[in-house]
Amino acid sequence: MEQFVTLNPTELASVEGGYTAGKCLADIGWGMAEGAIGGALAGGPIGAGIGIGLGQIGGSIYLLEIY
């Protein structure tokens, strides 16, 4: 039977491919910002609101792909 070691957040981030909570929030935030800009250009204030929501989803999906 295999034994597993529990890593703290610092140790986890040092592992190759490790991903910190700060990077996670930054990716979601950038997705929201890009969505807001794109939505505003396409549909004004309502488009910006929709773009923020879609950007949040897109940023979260990006996290799942690289994590």
ABEGO torsion letter per residue (X at the ends): XBBBBBBBAAAAAABBGBBBAAAAAAAAAAAAAAAAAAAAAAAEAAAAAAAAAAAAAAAAAAAAAAX
